[in-house]
Amino acid sequence: MAGAVHIWHMDETYVKVRGRWMYLYRAIDSNGDTVEFWFSERRDLIAAKRFLRKALKSHGRPERIVIDGSQTKS
Protein backbone atom coordinates (compact mmCIF):
# COMPACT_ATOMS: atom_id res chain seq x y z
CA MET A 1 0.00 0.00 0.00
CA ALA A 2 1.82 3.10 -1.26
CA GLY A 3 1.91 6.05 1.10
CA ALA A 4 0.56 4.09 4.06
CA VAL A 5 1.73 5.29 7.47
CA HIS A 6 2.29 2.51 9.98
CA ILE A 7 1.46 3.80 13.46
CA TRP A 8 1.01 1.67 16.56
CA HIS A 9 -0.97 2.84 19.57
CA MET A 10 0.29 1.01 22.66
CA ASP A 11 -1.26 0.77 26.10
CA GLU A 12 -1.87 -1.56 28.99
CA THR A 13 -4.89 -2.41 31.07
CA TYR A 14 -5.74 -4.67 34.00
CA VAL A 15 -8.03 -7.61 33.13
CA LYS A 16 -9.20 -10.82 34.78
CA VAL A 17 -8.08 -13.96 32.92
CA ARG A 18 -9.33 -17.33 34.18
CA GLY A 19 -9.91 -15.86 37.63
CA ARG A 20 -6.51 -14.09 37.87
CA TRP A 21 -5.88 -10.38 37.47
CA MET A 22 -3.22 -9.70 34.83
CA TYR A 23 -1.88 -6.76 32.86
CA LEU A 24 -2.68 -6.81 29.16
CA TYR A 25 -0.14 -4.96 27.04
CA ARG A 26 -1.34 -4.32 23.49
CA ALA A 27 -0.43 -2.59 20.25
CA ILE A 28 -3.16 -1.45 17.87
CA ASP A 29 -2.47 -0.25 14.32
CA SER A 30 -3.98 2.81 12.64
CA ASN A 31 -6.81 0.65 11.23
CA GLY A 32 -7.83 -0.45 14.74
CA ASP A 33 -6.50 -3.99 14.31
CA THR A 34 -4.51 -5.68 17.08
CA VAL A 35 -0.85 -5.94 16.11
CA GLU A 36 0.34 -7.79 19.23
CA PHE A 37 -0.61 -8.44 22.85
CA TRP A 38 1.13 -9.76 25.96
CA PHE A 39 -0.18 -10.82 29.38
CA SER A 40 1.95 -10.21 32.47
CA GLU A 41 1.46 -10.53 36.20
CA ARG A 42 3.46 -7.33 36.67
CA ARG A 43 3.32 -3.82 35.26
CA ASP A 44 6.97 -2.89 35.13
CA LEU A 45 9.79 -2.00 32.77
CA ILE A 46 10.81 -5.62 32.22
CA ALA A 47 7.30 -6.63 31.11
CA ALA A 48 6.99 -3.58 28.85
CA LYS A 49 10.35 -4.32 27.19
CA ARG A 50 9.43 -7.97 26.65
CA PHE A 51 6.20 -6.93 24.99
CA LEU A 52 7.89 -4.35 22.77
CA ARG A 53 10.65 -6.79 21.71
CA LYS A 54 8.05 -9.44 20.86
CA ALA A 55 5.99 -6.97 18.79
CA LEU A 56 9.01 -5.63 16.90
CA LYS A 57 10.39 -9.10 16.22
CA SER A 58 7.06 -10.38 14.91
CA HIS A 59 5.89 -7.32 12.96
CA GLY A 60 8.88 -5.11 12.24
CA ARG A 61 9.33 -1.48 13.23
CA PRO A 62 6.42 0.95 12.70
CA GLU A 63 7.05 4.51 11.56
CA ARG A 64 5.74 5.82 14.88
CA ILE A 65 4.60 4.46 18.27
CA VAL A 66 2.05 6.38 20.32
CA ILE A 67 1.78 5.47 24.01
CA ASP A 68 -1.22 5.84 26.28
CA GLY A 69 -1.14 9.40 27.62
CA SER A 70 -2.92 8.57 30.87
CA GLN A 71 0.06 6.81 32.43
CA THR A 72 1.67 8.29 35.52
CA LYS A 73 4.92 9.98 34.61
CA SER A 74 7.70 10.20 37.16
Residue pairs with C-beta under 8 A, 6 or more apart in sequence:
5 30
5 63
5 64
6 29
6 30
6 62
6 63
6 64
7 29
7 30
7 62
7 63
7 64
7 65
7 66
8 27
8 28
8 29
8 35
8 55
8 62
8 64
8 65
8 66
9 27
9 28
9 29
9 30
9 66
9 67
9 68
10 25
10 26
10 27
10 28
10 52
10 65
10 66
10 67
10 68
11 25
11 26
11 67
11 68
12 23
12 24
12 25
12 26
12 43
12 48
12 68
13 23
13 24
13 26
14 21
14 22
14 23
14 24
14 43
15 21
15 22
15 23
15 24
16 22
17 39
20 41
22 39
22 40
22 41
23 39
23 40
23 41
23 42
23 43
23 47
24 37
24 38
24 39
25 37
25 38
25 39
25 40
25 47
25 48
25 51
26 34
26 36
26 37
26 38
27 34
27 35
27 36
27 37
27 51
27 55
27 65
28 34
28 35
29 35
29 62
35 55
35 59
36 51
36 54
36 55
36 58
36 59
38 47
38 50
38 51
38 54
38 55
40 47
40 50
40 51
